[in-house]
Amino acid sequence: VHIDLPENIAAMLVVGKPLHKGHPENTFAAFKSIREAAAAISGAQNPLILVGNGAIRAEASDAVTQFATQLNIPVANTFMGKGIIPYTHHLALWSVGLQQRDFISCGFENSDLVIAIGYDLIEYSPKKWNPEGKIPIIHIGANPAETDSSYVPLVEVVGDISDSLMEILKVADRQDKPEPQAISLRVNIQADYEEYARDDEFPIKPQKIIYDLRQVMGPDDIVISDVGAHKMWMARHYHCYSPNTCLISNGFAAMGIAIPGAVAAKLVHPQRKIVAVTGDGGFMMNCQELETALRVGTPFVTLIFNDGGYGLIEWKQQNQFGESAFVKFGNPDFVKFAESMGLKGYRVNAASDLVPILKEALAQEVPSVIDCPVDYRENYRFSKKFGDLDCAV
């Protein structure tokens, strides 16, 4: 928070001392709500866990993973809940949050109980996954649920999230229940992800860029995503082993977060690899801060998805009007721009270039910029492919 004061006020002598703020102790859920939640979970045939950022903030990753594993319930996470369960876990259905249908839509449509853990409505509107308000919901969080017509919990378990999950585990029993249908979605989700592993078309498809980025980054390395069309693809295709390793601006979703976010991440975790993933529009909003990154000694990589325009706005215009307007612009030479600031600059000229360039850039002792042309025709292909997805099971 930045507070700007008039010069005469700022020059005044301060009398007194800072106010003391205590740290409240953890609160724990009522046993009645624990029993009611356990009973609903025990009786459900096709439950699905939806995890939001509240579980990340509560450091409940281990508890969520144990809870899902012991009860054999598949897990989807919001954009800001990435890494709550390792993406390689057999129950992980990866991210939900796109404003259109996807494989995970079928999981919600066939579910008879959604267990929302640390979920906030602003992360992904419940009207997208429970439009008629018919799916029973258990709300597990540090705070009471914010309700609307699509989010009226059957039970609210309010208190320390990890403790609540462990207490429910003591009572819930799903040993005689069949495997939830949503688990079968993982085969299609993985196949869709792996489809782009060897794609060599140029400009590079966004799925391929992100696939290669994941191969280069270690389990604890950090990616900061800016806002734009690339954010949608990062949310869907960049998967995490642990929390807080892929940070995505959601809610207000302000463009320009990636570079300052990467500076902060490198200051906090100097030993980790850091990549700022941005579009050319977001990059041009505060690329001057790369001078700050150089000056304070935070070597990270900025990976630019370059399409010469505002890709997300174009995507939405095309979906709504069938055409786009006033979204294209010219760019400077990003390589020369980086070099003019004393940084390392790279340009990707073929799909096979990206991995070696990423590895070289991440090894530099100064910030690096990678100009990577992206084929955003995939935006429209995705909308067409999943717009009428049939969820017959």
C-alpha positions in Angstrom: 0.0 0.0 0.0 1.4 3.4 -0.9 0.1 6.5 1.0 1.0 9.9 -0.4 0.8 12.8 2.1 1.0 16.6 1.4 4.6 17.9 2.1 3.6 19.9 5.1 1.8 16.9 6.7 4.7 14.6 5.9 7.1 17.1 7.6 5.2 17.2 10.9 6.6 15.7 14.0 4.9 12.4 15.0 3.9 12.0 18.6 3.1 8.5 20.0 4.1 5.0 19.1 2.7 2.4 16.6 -0.5 0.7 17.6 -0.1 -2.9 18.7 -2.1 -5.5 16.9 -2.4 -9.0 18.4 -2.4 -12.2 16.5 -5.7 -14.1 17.0 -5.4 -17.8 17.8 -6.7 -20.3 15.3 -10.4 -21.1 15.5 -11.7 -24.6 15.0 -14.9 -25.9 13.5 -17.9 -27.1 15.5 -18.2 -30.8 15.9 -21.8 -30.7 14.6 -20.6 -29.3 11.2 -17.8 -31.9 11.1 -20.2 -34.7 11.6 -22.7 -33.3 9.0 -19.9 -32.9 6.5 -18.6 -36.4 7.1 -22.0 -37.9 6.6 -22.6 -36.1 3.3 -19.2 -37.1 2.0 -19.7 -40.7 3.1 -23.0 -40.9 1.3 -22.0 -39.2 -2.0 -21.4 -41.4 -5.1 -19.6 -38.8 -7.2 -18.0 -36.2 -5.0 -15.5 -33.6 -6.3 -13.1 -31.4 -4.4 -12.7 -27.8 -5.5 -9.8 -26.0 -3.9 -9.2 -22.2 -3.9 -6.5 -19.8 -2.8 -7.7 -19.8 0.8 -6.2 -23.3 1.2 -2.9 -22.0 -0.1 -2.9 -19.1 2.3 -3.8 -21.5 5.1 -0.8 -23.8 4.1 -3.2 -26.7 3.9 -1.6 -28.5 1.0 -0.5 -31.6 3.0 -3.9 -31.9 4.6 -5.8 -31.5 1.3 -3.6 -34.2 -0.3 -4.1 -36.6 2.6 -7.8 -35.9 2.7 -8.3 -36.5 -1.1 -6.1 -39.6 -1.1 -7.7 -41.4 1.9 -11.2 -40.7 0.6 -10.3 -41.3 -3.0 -11.9 -38.0 -4.2 -10.6 -36.2 -7.3 -9.4 -32.6 -6.9 -9.7 -29.5 -9.2 -8.1 -26.2 -8.2 -8.8 -22.6 -9.2 -6.1 -20.6 -11.0 -4.9 -19.3 -7.6 -5.1 -22.8 -6.0 -2.4 -24.3 -8.2 -0.1 -26.7 -6.5 -2.4 -27.5 -3.6 -2.0 -31.1 -4.7 0.9 -32.3 -6.9 -0.2 -32.2 -10.5 1.3 -35.7 -10.9 -1.1 -37.1 -8.3 -3.6 -39.6 -9.7 -6.5 -37.6 -8.3 -5.4 -34.2 -9.7 -7.7 -32.9 -12.4 -5.7 -29.6 -12.6 -7.2 -26.2 -13.0 -10.7 -24.8 -13.4 -11.5 -21.2 -14.2 -11.9 -20.7 -17.9 -15.0 -18.8 -18.9 -16.1 -21.6 -21.2 -16.5 -25.4 -21.1 -13.5 -27.7 -20.6 -13.0 -31.4 -19.6 -13.5 -30.5 -15.9 -17.0 -29.2 -16.7 -18.0 -32.8 -17.1 -16.8 -33.5 -13.5 -19.1 -30.9 -12.1 -22.0 -31.9 -14.2 -21.8 -35.5 -13.0 -21.1 -34.7 -9.4 -23.5 -35.2 -6.6 -21.4 -33.3 -4.0 -18.8 -30.5 -4.4 -16.4 -30.1 -1.4 -15.2 -26.5 -1.7 -12.0 -26.0 0.3 -10.7 -22.4 0.8 -12.8 -21.3 -2.2 -13.8 -17.7 -2.8 -16.5 -16.9 -5.3 -14.4 -14.2 -6.9 -11.9 -16.9 -8.1 -14.4 -18.6 -10.4 -18.1 -17.8 -10.3 -20.2 -20.8 -9.1 -22.6 -19.9 -11.8 -20.1 -21.4 -14.2 -20.0 -24.8 -12.5 -23.4 -24.9 -10.7 -25.6 -22.7 -12.8 -28.9 -24.0 -11.5 -27.7 -24.3 -7.9 -28.6 -28.0 -7.8 -25.3 -29.5 -6.7 -25.0 -29.9 -2.9 -22.0 -28.1 -1.5 -19.8 -28.4 1.6 -17.9 -25.3 2.4 -14.7 -25.8 4.3 -12.8 -22.6 5.0 -11.4 -20.2 7.6 -14.3 -17.9 7.0 -18.1 -18.4 6.5 -19.3 -18.8 3.0 -20.3 -15.9 0.8 -23.5 -17.2 -0.7 -25.4 -16.6 -3.9 -28.1 -18.5 -5.9 -25.4 -21.0 -7.2 -23.5 -21.3 -3.9 -25.7 -22.2 -1.0 -23.7 -24.7 1.1 -25.4 -27.7 2.6 -22.9 -27.6 5.4 -20.3 -24.9 6.4 -17.2 -26.1 8.3 -15.6 -22.9 9.5 -12.3 -22.9 11.2 -8.7 -24.0 10.7 -8.7 -25.7 7.3 -6.2 -28.4 8.0 -7.7 -29.3 11.4 -11.2 -29.4 9.8 -10.0 -31.9 7.1 -8.3 -34.1 9.6 -11.4 -34.2 11.9 -13.7 -35.1 8.9 -11.3 -37.9 8.0 -11.7 -39.4 11.4 -15.5 -39.7 10.8 -16.0 -40.1 7.1 -16.1 -43.6 5.6 -16.0 -44.2 1.8 -14.6 -47.7 1.8 -17.6 -49.3 0.0 -18.1 -46.5 -2.5 -17.2 -46.9 -6.2 -14.6 -44.7 -7.8 -16.0 -41.2 -8.6 -16.7 -40.7 -12.3 -14.6 -37.6 -12.5 -11.4 -39.6 -12.0 -11.8 -41.0 -15.5 -11.4 -37.4 -16.9 -7.7 -37.5 -16.1 -6.9 -39.7 -19.0 -8.4 -37.1 -21.5 -6.8 -34.2 -19.6 -3.4 -35.7 -19.7 -3.7 -36.7 -23.4 -4.7 -33.2 -24.3 -1.6 -31.8 -22.5 0.8 -34.3 -24.0 -0.5 -33.7 -27.5 1.8 -30.7 -27.9 5.0 -32.2 -26.6 6.5 -32.7 -30.0 4.7 -30.0 -31.9 7.2 -28.2 -34.2 5.0 -25.6 -35.9 6.0 -21.9 -36.0 4.9 -19.5 -34.6 4.7 -21.7 -31.6 1.4 -22.8 -30.2 0.8 -21.5 -26.6 0.4 -25.0 -25.4 3.8 -26.0 -26.7 5.5 -22.9 -25.2 4.1 -23.8 -21.8 4.9 -27.5 -22.1 8.5 -26.7 -22.8 8.6 -24.1 -20.0 7.4 -26.8 -17.5 10.1 -29.2 -18.7 12.8 -26.6 -18.0 11.6 -25.4 -14.6 12.2 -27.4 -11.4 9.5 -28.3 -8.9 10.2 -25.3 -6.6 11.0 -22.8 -9.3 8.5 -19.9 -9.7 6.5 -18.6 -12.6 4.7 -15.3 -12.5 1.9 -14.9 -15.1 0.9 -11.5 -16.4 -2.7 -11.0 -17.7 -3.7 -11.6 -21.3 -4.4 -14.5 -23.6 -1.3 -16.3 -22.3 -2.8 -16.2 -18.8 -5.6 -18.4 -19.9 -3.2 -20.9 -21.4 -0.9 -20.7 -18.3 -3.9 -21.4 -16.1 -4.9 -24.4 -18.1 -1.5 -25.9 -19.1 1.2 -24.9 -16.5 0.9 -27.4 -13.7 2.6 -27.3 -10.3 4.1 -29.7 -7.8 3.6 -27.4 -4.8 1.8 -24.2 -3.8 3.0 -20.7 -4.7 5.1 -21.8 -7.7 2.8 -20.4 -10.3 1.3 -17.0 -9.3 -1.6 -15.7 -11.4 -3.3 -12.4 -11.0 -7.0 -13.1 -10.8 -10.1 -11.1 -9.6 -9.2 -7.6 -10.7 -6.5 -9.2 -13.0 -4.3 -6.2 -13.5 -2.0 -6.3 -16.5 1.7 -5.6 -15.8 2.1 -7.8 -12.7 4.7 -10.2 -14.1 7.9 -8.1 -14.1 7.5 -6.5 -10.6 6.2 -9.9 -9.3 9.4 -11.6 -10.6 11.6 -8.9 -9.0 9.9 -9.7 -5.6 10.0 -13.4 -6.1 13.7 -13.3 -6.8 14.4 -11.1 -3.8 12.5 -13.6 -1.6 13.9 -16.7 -3.3 17.3 -15.8 -4.8 18.2 -19.5 -5.2 15.2 -20.4 -7.3 14.7 -19.9 -11.1 12.1 -17.2 -11.8 10.3 -16.6 -15.0 7.9 -13.8 -15.8 5.5 -14.9 -18.4 3.8 -12.0 -20.2 2.2 -10.9 -23.4 3.7 -8.1 -25.5 1.0 -5.7 -24.3 1.6 -6.4 -20.6 5.4 -6.2 -21.2 5.2 -2.7 -22.7 3.2 -1.4 -19.7 6.2 -1.5 -17.3 9.2 -3.0 -19.1 11.2 -0.1 -17.8 11.3 -1.9 -14.4 13.8 -4.3 -15.9 16.3 -1.6 -15.1 15.3 -1.9 -11.5 15.7 -5.7 -11.7 19.3 -5.2 -13.1 20.1 -2.6 -10.4 18.9 -4.6 -7.4 20.5 -7.8 -8.7 17.5 -10.0 -9.5 18.4 -12.1 -12.6 15.2 -13.7 -13.9 13.8 -14.4 -17.4 10.9 -12.5 -19.0 9.2 -14.7 -21.6 7.1 -12.7 -24.0 4.2 -14.3 -25.9 4.5 -12.0 -28.9 1.4 -11.7 -31.1 1.5 -7.9 -31.9 -1.7 -7.2 -30.1 -4.1 -7.6 -27.1 -4.7 -11.3 -27.7 -7.3 -11.8 -24.9 -9.5 -8.9 -26.0 -9.2 -10.1 -29.6 -10.3 -13.6 -28.5 -13.3 -12.2 -26.7 -14.2 -9.9 -29.6 -14.1 -12.8 -32.0 -16.2 -15.0 -29.8 -18.9 -12.3 -29.3 -18.9 -10.5 -32.7 -17.1 -12.8 -35.1 -14.4 -10.1 -35.8 -12.0 -7.9 -33.9 -11.1 -4.2 -33.9 -8.4 -1.9 -32.6 -6.4 -4.6 -30.8 -3.2 -4.7 -33.0 -0.1 -2.6 -32.4 3.6 -2.4 -33.3 6.4 -3.4 -31.0 10.1 -2.4 -30.6 12.8 -4.9 -31.3 12.7 -6.6 -27.9 16.2 -8.1 -28.2 17.8 -4.7 -28.9 15.6 -3.2 -26.2 17.0 -5.7 -23.7 20.6 -5.2 -24.8 20.2 -1.4 -24.6 19.5 -1.8 -20.9 22.5 -4.2 -20.3 20.3 -7.3 -20.3 20.5 -10.4 -22.4 18.0 -10.6 -25.3 16.9 -13.6 -27.3 14.5 -14.2 -30.2 12.9 -17.6 -30.9 13.0 -18.4 -34.6 11.8 -22.1 -34.5 10.0 -24.3 -32.0 13.2 -26.2 -31.4 14.9 -23.0 -30.2 12.8 -22.5 -27.1 14.2 -25.1 -24.6 17.9 -24.3 -25.2 17.2 -20.5 -25.1 15.3 -20.9 -21.8 18.2 -22.9 -20.3 20.8 -20.4 -21.4 18.7 -17.4 -20.2 18.1 -19.0 -16.8 21.8 -19.4 -16.4 22.6 -15.7 -16.9 23.6 -13.4 -14.0 21.5 -10.5 -15.4 17.8 -10.4 -16.3 17.0 -11.8 -19.7 14.2 -11.2 -22.2 13.0 -13.8 -24.7 10.9 -12.7 -27.6 8.7 -15.7 -28.6 6.2 -15.5 -31.5 3.0 -17.2 -30.5 0.2 -18.7 -32.7 -3.0 -17.5 -31.1 -5.2 -19.1 -33.7 -5.3 -21.8 -31.0 -7.6 -19.5 -29.1 -10.4 -19.9 -31.6 -9.7 -23.6 -32.1 -10.0 -24.1 -28.4 -13.3 -22.3 -28.3 -14.7 -24.3 -31.2 -13.4 -27.6 -29.8 -14.8 -27.3 -26.3 -17.8 -25.1 -26.9 -20.1 -28.0 -27.4 -18.3 -30.6 -25.3 -20.5 -33.6 -24.7 -20.3 -34.9 -21.1 -22.0 -38.2 -21.6 -20.4 -40.7 -19.3 
